[in-house]
Amino acid sequence: MASAAFDLQRFIADCRAARSDVRAVADIVRAAVAQPAAVRAALAAAGASDRVLYQDDEVTVLNVRIPAGYRTPPHDHVIWAVVGIYEGQEDNTFYRLDAGRPVPFETHSVCAPGVLTLDGATIHAIANPLASVTAGLHVYGGHLDDAPRSLWDPDTGARAPFTVDGATRITKRLMRQAAQ
């Protein structure tokens, strides 16, 4: 029996309805990423290759495409997150703070189709170890752009407010270092 086609608007509505129950959101995301071809087709039809699919004060839904070799600095979200990988692999390194500096303590790979749930206190960095793009549906328990997030420079341990420019600057440095 063939599975039903992925309906992007239904997915968003279901995530919005379940927003107070992160486990329910994880189940919704898990069901979606289990049908990667249908997700890709629905996103292509909507012209949503890498963008915000929905955002309000209570939930943010993104389609995220992570380039080959991409690495981020350690950062937090301060709101819960459910990451569903429907193509590729996302490697997560988790950190705890020691005297204000991030110290790695655990790693976890999420391979398609897979789901990872993060609480608001999680500090992590992500990497795409593959030679191809990784793609995922990310759902956050709030307005991601308004969350008072932080990032940490992995070389100095310095904490700074999360900004796209700051994260991009550090990411470019990390990618140059990895290429050497």
C-alpha positions as CSV (number, residue, x, y, z in Angstrom):
1,M,0.0,0.0,0.0
2,A,1.4,3.4,-1.0
3,S,1.7,6.1,1.6
4,A,-0.2,9.3,1.2
5,A,1.5,12.2,-0.4
6,F,3.2,14.7,1.9
7,D,0.9,17.7,2.3
8,L,3.0,20.8,3.3
9,Q,0.1,22.8,4.5
10,R,-1.2,19.9,6.6
11,F,2.3,19.3,8.1
12,I,2.5,23.0,9.1
13,A,-1.1,22.9,10.6
14,D,-0.3,19.7,12.5
15,C,2.9,21.2,13.9
16,R,1.0,24.3,15.0
17,A,-1.7,22.3,16.6
18,A,0.8,20.1,18.5
19,R,3.2,23.0,19.5
20,S,2.7,22.5,23.2
21,D,3.7,18.8,23.0
22,V,7.2,18.4,21.6
23,R,6.8,14.6,21.5
24,A,3.8,15.0,19.3
25,V,5.7,17.4,17.0
26,A,8.5,14.8,16.9
27,D,6.0,12.1,15.8
28,I,4.7,14.5,13.1
29,V,8.2,15.2,11.8
30,R,9.2,11.5,12.0
31,A,6.2,10.6,9.8
32,A,7.1,13.3,7.3
33,V,10.8,12.4,6.9
34,A,9.9,8.8,6.5
35,Q,8.7,9.7,3.0
36,P,11.6,11.8,1.6
37,A,10.5,11.7,-2.1
38,A,7.1,13.1,-1.2
39,V,8.7,15.8,1.0
40,R,11.0,16.9,-1.8
41,A,8.2,16.9,-4.3
42,A,5.9,19.0,-2.0
43,L,8.7,21.5,-1.2
44,A,9.7,21.8,-4.9
45,A,6.0,22.5,-5.8
46,A,5.9,25.2,-3.2
47,G,9.2,26.7,-4.2
48,A,10.5,26.1,-0.7
49,S,14.0,24.8,-1.2
50,D,15.6,26.5,1.7
51,R,13.5,28.9,3.7
52,V,11.1,29.6,6.5
53,L,7.9,27.6,5.7
54,Y,5.9,29.1,8.6
55,Q,6.7,31.3,11.6
56,D,4.7,32.9,14.4
57,D,5.3,33.6,18.1
58,E,4.7,29.9,19.0
59,V,6.2,27.9,16.2
60,T,8.8,28.1,13.4
61,V,8.9,25.6,10.6
62,L,12.0,25.6,8.3
63,N,13.2,23.6,5.4
64,V,17.0,23.6,5.9
65,R,19.6,22.6,3.3
66,I,23.1,22.1,4.7
67,P,25.9,22.2,2.1
68,A,28.5,19.5,1.9
69,G,31.2,20.0,4.5
70,Y,29.3,22.7,6.4
71,R,30.0,23.3,10.1
72,T,28.5,25.7,12.6
73,P,29.9,27.1,15.8
74,P,28.4,26.0,19.1
75,H,25.1,27.7,19.5
76,D,21.8,27.5,21.4
77,H,18.2,28.0,20.4
78,V,16.7,28.7,23.9
79,I,13.5,27.1,22.6
80,W,12.9,23.4,21.9
81,A,13.7,22.1,18.4
82,V,12.8,19.0,16.4
83,V,15.1,18.3,13.5
84,G,14.0,15.8,10.9
85,I,16.5,14.8,8.3
86,Y,15.0,13.6,5.1
87,E,18.1,13.6,3.0
88,G,21.8,13.0,4.0
89,Q,23.3,13.2,7.5
90,E,23.6,15.8,10.2
91,D,26.3,15.3,12.9
92,N,25.6,17.1,16.2
93,T,28.2,17.8,18.8
94,F,26.7,18.6,22.2
95,Y,28.4,21.0,24.7
96,R,28.2,21.9,28.4
97,L,29.6,25.1,29.8
98,D,32.6,24.9,32.0
99,A,33.6,28.4,33.4
100,G,31.5,29.8,30.6
101,R,33.4,28.0,27.8
102,P,31.7,25.2,25.7
103,V,33.2,21.8,26.3
104,P,32.1,19.0,24.0
105,F,30.7,15.9,25.8
106,E,28.7,13.9,23.3
107,T,28.1,13.5,19.5
108,H,25.1,12.2,17.7
109,S,24.6,11.6,14.0
110,V,21.1,11.9,12.5
111,C,20.8,10.0,9.2
112,A,17.8,10.2,6.9
113,P,15.2,9.4,7.7
114,G,15.9,10.4,11.3
115,V,14.7,12.8,14.0
116,L,16.5,14.6,16.8
117,T,14.8,16.5,19.6
118,L,16.6,19.3,21.5
119,D,15.4,21.1,24.6
120,G,15.8,24.8,25.0
121,A,19.0,24.5,27.1
122,T,20.9,22.4,24.5
123,I,24.1,23.9,23.1
124,H,25.2,22.1,20.0
125,A,27.2,22.5,16.7
126,I,26.2,20.8,13.5
127,A,28.2,19.5,10.6
128,N,27.4,17.8,7.3
129,P,30.2,15.2,6.8
130,L,28.9,14.2,3.4
131,A,30.0,15.3,-0.1
132,S,26.3,16.0,-0.8
133,V,23.6,18.3,0.6
134,T,21.8,17.3,3.8
135,A,18.2,18.4,4.0
136,G,15.8,18.6,6.9
137,L,12.5,19.9,8.3
138,H,13.2,21.9,11.5
139,V,10.4,22.8,13.9
140,Y,11.0,25.2,16.8
141,G,8.8,25.9,19.8
142,G,8.7,29.7,19.2
143,H,9.7,32.5,16.9
144,L,13.3,31.5,16.2
145,D,14.4,35.0,15.0
146,D,13.1,36.6,18.2
147,A,14.8,34.1,20.6
148,P,17.7,35.6,22.5
149,R,20.2,33.1,21.3
150,S,24.0,32.8,21.8
151,L,26.9,31.4,19.9
152,W,30.4,30.5,21.0
153,D,33.6,30.9,19.1
154,P,35.0,27.3,19.1
155,D,38.6,28.6,19.1
156,T,38.4,31.1,22.0
157,G,35.3,30.0,23.8
158,A,33.9,33.6,23.7
159,R,30.2,33.9,24.0
160,A,28.3,36.4,21.8
161,P,24.7,37.1,20.9
162,F,23.7,34.9,18.0
163,T,23.5,36.9,14.7
164,V,23.4,35.5,11.2
165,D,26.5,37.6,10.4
166,G,28.4,36.3,13.4
167,A,27.5,32.7,12.7
168,T,28.4,33.0,9.0
169,R,31.8,34.6,9.9
170,I,32.7,31.7,12.2
171,T,31.3,29.1,9.9
172,K,33.4,30.3,7.0
173,R,36.5,30.2,9.3
174,L,35.6,26.7,10.4
175,M,35.2,25.5,6.8
176,R,38.6,27.1,5.8
177,Q,40.2,25.3,8.7
178,A,38.7,22.0,7.7
179,A,39.9,22.4,4.1
180,Q,43.5,22.9,5.2
